[in-house]
Amino acid sequence: MDCTKEKTIKACEDYVRFLLDTDSSGHGYDHIERVVANARKILEKEKADTFVVIMACLLHDVDDYKLFPGHEDLQNAVSFLNGQDIDPGIQENILSCIRTVSFKGKDTKTPDTIEGKVVQDADRLDAIGAIGIARAFAYGGKHDRRLYDRNETYRTDMSFEEYRRNKSSTIAHFHEKLLLLKDMMNTEEGKRLAEERHAYMLSFLEEFAKETGYGR
């Protein structure tokens, strides 16, 4: 990767750190660093535009509806990209990856490009496994969600709007999203990396059920 792109990535890192470093819901800059690291692992096996992938990983949460309500136009990402010397076509490829990265219930989209698929897989990997468990409970605590609710039922067929409004417990979140991600991975390397993390979540839920008497 040339020097100009490396400088752009560094500037992007500083920008994203400024926006997200104080987040305590599991979407802070530490999350971004892990997503980038996941993407680099996948890129060892997949042929994709590294610059587009890394930039999209860095920027993928700077307009997330959970953190920045009303940013459907990706204004933070667009503002940064417009201030850089980046070809408009490359900018659009980065933004395309960001638009399709998120889990949206039954409205979730599979990216059209290999770059989008790598970014989506990299983000999903950080939502499962030990770190996924930690992030789920961090988010639940931040948003006043119960650990579990014996009376709730799990929903795996929600639209994006239903998913956004959903206030189910953190344990329900495993069944309504996290346990689904392994089978939604796009790349072969992403699928391979997801297997162990998925198994770890299953063992956690089994132990949780033993200790609480709650589980299905």
Secondary structure, DSSP 8 states (H G I E B T S, - for coil): --HHHHHHHHHHHHHHHHHHTT--SS-SHHHHHHHHHHHHHHHTTS---HHHHHHHHHHTTTT-TTTSTT-TT-HHHHHHHHTS---HHHHHHHHHHHHT-S--GGG----SSHHHHHHHHHHHHTTSHHHHHHHHHHHHHHTT--S--TT----S---HHHHHH----HHHHHHHTGGGGGGG--SHHHHHHHHHHHHHHHHHHHHHHHHHS---
